[in-house]
Amino acid sequence: MPDEKIKVIVPSAHSLAQRTSVELKSLGEEAFVLLPVAAGLTLCYDILYSCRSVGFEHIQGYVASQISFVVNLVAAEMDIS
């Protein structure tokens, strides 16, 4: 996964909101809204692995049970995803 492009969503007022790309390592101080690992989704594992591969452990923010909740939490400026 380190060589693959992934999307990041941030609140519209976030300092990265106007950027067209960001380096994953620049997100090291951000809390992430993620789906629960227990949901069995490999996406969560991929994100955790990718963060570690660039030198940081992700900061766990909110856990959302559905993708639409992730988007809503980010829009409400709770965290990024």
C-alpha positions in Angstrom: 0.0 0.0 0.0 2.8 2.5 0.5 3.1 3.1 -3.2 -0.6 3.5 -3.8 -2.5 6.7 -3.7 -5.3 7.0 -1.2 -7.8 9.7 -0.5 -7.9 11.8 2.7 -10.9 13.8 3.7 -10.6 16.8 5.9 -13.1 19.5 7.1 -13.5 22.4 4.7 -11.8 24.8 7.1 -8.8 22.5 7.7 -5.4 23.8 6.7 -5.0 21.0 4.1 -8.4 21.4 2.5 -7.2 23.4 -0.5 -4.3 21.1 -1.3 -4.6 18.6 -4.1 -2.2 16.2 -2.5 -0.5 15.6 0.8 2.3 13.3 2.0 1.0 10.7 4.5 3.7 11.6 6.9 2.3 15.1 7.2 -0.8 13.6 8.9 1.1 12.3 11.9 -0.4 14.8 14.3 -4.0 14.3 13.1 -6.6 12.1 14.7 -8.3 9.7 12.3 -11.9 8.8 12.0 -11.8 5.1 11.0 -14.2 2.2 10.7 -13.8 -0.4 13.4 -11.1 -3.1 12.9 -13.6 -5.6 14.1 -15.7 -4.9 11.0 -13.1 -7.0 9.2 -12.3 -4.3 6.6 -8.8 -4.5 5.3 -8.9 -0.7 4.7 -8.3 0.0 8.3 -5.3 -2.4 8.4 -3.9 -0.8 5.3 -4.2 2.7 6.9 -2.5 1.5 10.1 0.3 -0.2 8.1 0.8 2.8 5.9 1.1 5.2 8.8 3.7 2.9 10.4 5.6 2.6 7.1 6.2 6.3 7.0 7.2 6.5 10.7 4.2 7.2 12.9 1.4 5.5 14.7 -2.0 6.9 13.8 -3.9 8.9 16.4 -7.3 7.1 17.0 -10.1 9.6 16.8 -13.7 8.6 16.5 -14.8 5.1 15.3 -17.7 5.2 12.8 -19.8 2.2 12.1 -20.6 3.2 8.5 -18.7 5.1 5.8 -21.4 7.8 5.7 -20.8 8.4 9.4 -17.1 8.9 8.7 -18.0 11.7 6.2 -20.4 13.3 8.6 -17.8 13.3 11.5 -15.2 14.9 9.2 -17.7 17.5 7.9 -18.5 18.3 11.6 -14.8 19.0 12.1 -14.3 16.1 14.5 -11.2 14.6 12.9 -9.9 13.6 9.4 -10.2 10.4 7.5 
